Amino acid sequence: MAEPSPKPYLTVRGSGSHELEIKKSRFVCHLARVADEDEAQAFIAGVRKQYWDARHNCTAFVVGGEQPRERSSDDGEPAGTAGVPMLEVLRRRGVTDTVAVVTRYFGGIKLGAGGLVRAYGAAVSEALDEVGLLERRPVALLSVAVDHTRAGRLENDLRAAGYAVAGLEYLAEGVRIEVGVPEPETAEFHTWLAEATGGSAAAAPAGRTFVEVEV
C-alpha cells in the first residue's frame, strides 16, 4: 500500500525576534523554525544562556504534523500565565515546527495574572506577524534529464509555468533537473514536458519534498 502523502502545514519563515514594553516590563519574543524537540530545546537553551540576566525566559513549542508534540514553561511566572498563553497562540495560528521564547525584564510594576496572560500572548502573536509565516506544501519530486544545450531554457520554462525547481545537477552526459509537482498534477506535467521539449526529455519519480509558499 502506498504511503499517504503528508499534508501542508504552516511554520515561521525563519528566526527572528520582536519586543514590546508593557508598564515598564520588556517582553522580547524569540522565534525559530525547528525540525524536532531536540532542536527546540537547543534553541531554548541558547536563548536562556544569552539572556541569563532576565528574570524569566518562558517557552512554548509545537513540532510535528499529524500528532504534534507540544511543550510550554512558565519559568517562574505564576502557573498558567506565560507558557500556556504562548502555546495557545501557536495553536490558534496553526503553526508547527516552531519554538517561541519570551524573555521578560521586570519593570517594577506587577501586571497581575490577566495582564501577564495578555502580555505573553501578545508578544508571541506580534512576533509571528513580524517574522512572517509560510506554508510548506508536499509535492512529488520528479527528475528530468536533459542535455546541456536545452537545460537553461527548460529551467526558465519550468519556472515561468509555475513549477518549483528543487535542484540542478550537472553531469557529463547532461543536466538533471529536480521539479516539485503537486501529486494530482503529475500526469499534466508529463504532457507539458513532452510538449515543451518536443519529446526530448522525460521525468522519472524521485520521491517527495516540500515547497514553501508565502502566506
Protein Blocks (a to p, Z undefined) as FASTA:
>chain_A
ZZdddddddddfbdcdddddeehiacdddddddfbfklmmmmmmmmmmmmmmbmbdcddd
dedjklccddddeehpaehilmmmmmmmmmmnopahiacddddddehiaebjmlmmmmmm
mmmmmmmmmnopadddddddddddddfklmmmmmmmmmmnopacfbdcddfkbccddddd
dfklmmmmmmmmmmmnnopaccddebjadddddZZ
